Amino acid sequence: MPVAIPLLPIVLIAAAAAAAPAPATGTSVVFADSALVDGQDVRLGEMADLSALPVELRARAAGVVVLRFAPGQWSVRTPVRRLAERARGQLPILAHWLPRDDARMVTVRRIFSPVAASAQTGPCMRLTAPLAAGASPRAADLEPAPCGARVTPRAFYFDRGFARASHNLEAGTTVAALPTSAVAGVRPGDAILLFARVGPVAIERRVTAVQAAGAGQPVFVRGEDGEVFSAMPEGEGPR
């Protein structure tokens, strides 16, 4: 005699799995204003507080890729609504908790990767002087060094094309080699001498850099009278 298989429990289980739990009133995924990430792919869990989600959904939601850095790109500024749209597109059930019209801009920075840097630029480097957190190294602050087990991970992140120290770094610290374009020729606070010639008269003016710039690039500076303008530095004053 054929054995009857009860279908009702199976149907109920499937229906329960398909039903999305209703979020509590006023609860939603909250995106951070900024984030530092390791890799090329940026995941929802790195950008947002997922505590409003049901426990069983958090791990899956955290792995959803909402942004991808282009090769050579180290900083992105994007509206929250775009990140939310990408998350909804990959995991529609998140629509219950994701904001829809949040125009707030968030900044995502990619931490400099020692592994990627070594593959792209070769040998490591050693700091010849201490570097404070957030400061950009100059070429004079770095010297070639062999890579080894003591390479400091996540030593730098990139901001507007320049490497910046993720934390205070001591002289002698070994780091992954930096691209030349990421090393500052001028740092904020540097004293710069500007020269101008009008006929036979040479004019010298001392100014202070207000932003980082690469070697040979124009930089915004502040004069002794407080005026801020763009200039091409011809020489660098004492640190």
N, C-alpha and C positions, 0 to 999 in steps of 0.2 A: 504494500500500500504506500502510495507517495506520502512523503512527509511535508506537512504544511509549514511554510516559513512565515513567521509574523512580520509584516512589512511596516506596521504602524510605528514601532519604536525607531526604525531607521529613518522614516519620513520626519519624525519629530526631531531627531538629532540633526538632520540636514537643515531643517528649517531654523533650528536654533543657531547653527553655525553661520547661516546666511544673514540672520538678523543682526543689524548693527545696534549695539547698546546706545541708548540715548544719553548724550552728555548732560551733566548737571548744568543747571542754569548759570550762565556767567563764566563757565570754564572753557578755556581754549588753549591751544598751543601758543606759547609766547616766544617770539624770536628775540635773540640778543642784538644789541646795537653793533657789535663787532665780534669777530672770532679769529683765532689762530688755528690753522689746520696743518697737518703733516703732508698729505698727498695731493695729487692732482684732482681727485674727486672729493667733493664736499658733501657730506651726508647730513640729513635732517637732524640727527642726534648731536652733531657738532654745532648746530646753529640755533637750536631751540630747546626750551624746557618742555619735556614730554610728560610731565607728571600728571597732566590733565587727562591723559589717555588711559584706557583700561590696561591693567597690568599685562594681560596676555597679548596686547597689541604693541607695547612699547618697543620691544626688541626689534620687531619687524619694521616698525616705522623709523627707528633710529638708523637703519641701514639704507634708507631711500636716498639716492643721489639727487641732490637739488641744484648742484652747480659743478662745472668742470673747468679747471684752469686750462687755458691754451698754453702750448709750449712757450716757455720764456716769460709767462705771465705770473706775477707774484702778488698782485693785489687787485681786488674787484670790489666795486661799489654797485649795489643793486637794490631795487625795492623789495620789500617783504612780499608783496603780492605775487611777484614773479617766482620767488622761491616756493610760495604756497601753491601756485598753479602747477609747478613741476611735481611737487609732492602728491597733489591730488591726481595728476595724470598717471602716476605710477601705482598709487595705492588709493583708489577712489573712496574707500571707507573713511579715509582721513578727512573727507569733506565736512564731516560733522564737527570737527574741532579746529580746522584751519581758518584763519582770517581770509576774507575775500577782497576787501578794498583797502588794505593797509598800504599806504604810499610811503611809509617811513623807509628811509634809506639805511642799509646796513653795509658795513665794510668787512670783507673777508680777506685775510692775509695768509699767504702760504709760508710756513716756516722753512728756512733754507735747509735743504736736505744734504747731509754730508755724502751720502752714497751717490746721489745724482750729480753732485758737484764734482766728485772725484772722477766719475765717468766722463764728464764733459770737459773738465779743465785740467785733469792730471793730478800732479802732486798736491800735498797739503801745504798749509802755511802756518807760521808761528807769529804770534803777536809780539812786537818789540816794545810795546808800551801798554799800560792798562787802558781798558775801554769801558766806559760807563754804559749802563743799560740804556738803550735807545740811541746811542751815538753811532755814527757811521765811521768806519776805518778809512784812513788815508793810505796811499801806497806806501808811505814811509813807516806805517804802523805794522806792516806785514813783510815777512821774509819767507822764502821757500823752506820747506821742512819735509822730512819723510813722513808718510802716513803710518800709523801704527795703532795699537789698541787704545792709546790715550787720546784719540781724536775726540774733541768735545762735541757731543751731539746737540743739534738744535741751537747752535751758537748764534745764528743770525736769522732774522726774518727780513722780508723785502718791503719797502715802503717807497712808492713813487720811483721805483727803479734802483734805489740804493739799499745796500745791506745795512741793517741796524742790529746792534747787539741785543739778544733776547734777555740778557741779564749781565751783571757786572762780570767782566772778563779780566783776568790777571795777565800781566806780561809773562810771556813764555807759554801761554796756552796754545795748543795745537788745534787748528780748525781746518775744515775742508777749504780747498782753494776757491776763491771768489772770482767770478767773471770781472774782467777789467772795468766794464761799464758800470759795475755795482759799487766800485770803490770811489769814495768822494775825493775830489781835488780840493774842495773848499767845504768847511763845515759851518753850521750856524755859530756865530760868536767869533769866528776867525777875523783877525785884523788884516785888511787888504790895502795895499797902496795902489791908487789909480793915477795914471799919468796921462796928460793931454798936452798937445803942443799946438799953440796958436801962433803961426809965423815963427819968429825966433824965440818966443817965450814958452818955456816948459812949465806946466802946472802940475803939482803933486797934491793929491788929496787922500787923506786917510779915512777909510770907511770900515764898517763892520758887516759881515755877511749875516743875512737873516734866514738863509735857507742853504741846504746842501746843493752842490753842483759838481759835475764832473770836470776833470782837467780840460781847460780850453773852452768851457761852456759859459755862457752868460749867467749871471747870478744876481738875485735881488740883494741890495746892500742898503745900509742906513748911514747917512752922513752925520757929522757931529752936530748939525743943526736939526736932526730928526727926520730929514727928507729921505724917503725910500724910493729907490729907482733901480733900474737894471743896468748892469755894467759888465764889461769883459775884463776880468782881473789880469793884470800884467805881471803881478808878483804877489807873494803871500808874506804877510808880516809874521811876527813871532806868535807862537801858540799861546 
